[in-house]
Amino acid sequence: MRSSRSAARPMGGGRAKLLLTHAAWVAVLLPIAAVAPACAGNNEAIIGQDCDLGFCDAGADVVATPPSFTPPPDAGDADASASQPPHVLACIATECPAPYADCSKSPSFRCQTNLMNDPANCGACGVSCLGYGSINMGASCINGKCVFECQLKQDSNGAPLDFRDCNGLIDDGCETDIAGDAENCGACGNVCPAGQRCINGKCGCASGMLDCGRCVNPRFDDSHCGACGNRCTTPVPACSPMPSQTFYGCKNSECGKLKCNSGFSDCNGDLGKGCASDGCEVDTSKDPNNCGGCGIACGPDQDCRDDGVGPQCLDKCSKSGLTQCRKGCKDLLNDKSNCGACNFFCLPARANQDSFCSKGICETACLPGFADCNGDPNDGCETDLTRHPAHCGACGHECDFGVGQPCIEGKCLMTECDAGGGETK
């Protein structure tokens, strides 16, 4: 007997060893001798290992794990492999998955119709939402159902036409133009007062305006001066030469008055002198002391220019690192309409391409989902990678279209299968 080992040893290094003498084991094991054989061979036993009933033989120098009522994660009857995801086989699929359908019956480009949003095959092949333009109504396919909507149009002169379904009958579509119908002006059921027309969705003209087929200001309209149809002409005699940047027109409802050409102003106020006037002497489209109007002065770091909304005092182009072009400050490094030089346009790209300006040079790139798989720049990006079975997702990536495997959204259609259940990829 090695009695020096019979006492429990002190803790050390974060681990403990619980030891029992042979005599102590006899006291412990006798009550359970009927159900478990006693460990034999050494006078030390380790409690808490994966042995039957929690006991097993151990050598004198084996360090035991302290007993625990909570087994480690991989202990007990649990199968460690259960936490691993099962291996799923993928087989070639040939049946169109919902909501796709084979409405075109193409032997190669199969399952290319999305029944949820295709207006020609909405919800099912052949169910069309198209062909309602003659009754001023359009339709979209939304979630597999046709949704109808009235259309905005223009007449031959460019005037707006705003059609609505005011009678509530789907058979005649959107029958009422609320932009010009006095019985439904601006909205169904809004009736204009007697004698007033509906003009652009409003009954009659605003105060001070005349209805001359359009709303005009008779005080200054050269074609309807003081009354509808009174067109101003050059008087006889007329100034010769004409004062700078002037013409004869309507002013205060009278014809024969000198007026300024567009973009010019009489800032010194002498136009009333008639032929003795210096005319409209200021170009308010670019004069920094009269920018957009007389007396509007720009700051020292500003230019007077029109960037599309009329003459304004704006920071100098150089201050922003841009270049002054005819239509304002432009970024010659990235602007496809002014690429490398003012007004140098990058030409429209070929099929399924977009043109852009990069570092002052016009370049092209394929639109998302398309590629130049034949290497011929003349036909642009001719291949639709989202549906082409020979170039599905990438040039040269082939689906097995010999057995009818379609390319859907850039992927060859696959399905889960059991081992031996079909051809796998």
Buried (B, 14 or more C-beta within 10 A) or exposed (E): EEEEBBEEEEEEEEEBBBBBBEEEBEEEBEEEEEEEEBBEEEBBBBBBBEBEEEBBBBEEEEEBBEEEEEEEEEEEEEEEEEEEEEEEBEBBBBEBEEBBBBBEEEEBBBBBBBBBBBBBBBBEBEBBBEEBEEBBBBBEBEEBEBEBEBBEBEEEEEEEBBBBBBEEEEEEBBBBBBBBBBEBBBEBEBEBEEEBBBBEBBBBBEEEBBBBEBBBBBBBBBEBBBEBEBEBEEEEEEBEEBBBBBBBBBBEBEBBBBBBEEBBBBBEEBBEEEBEBBBBBBBBBBBBEBBBEBEBEBEEEBBBBBEEEEBBBBBBBEEEEBBBBEBBBBBBBEBBEBBBEBEBEBEEBBEBBBBBBEEBEBBBEBBEBBBBBEEEEEEBBBBBBBBBBBBBBEBEBBBBBEEBBBBBEBEBBBBEBEEEEEEEE
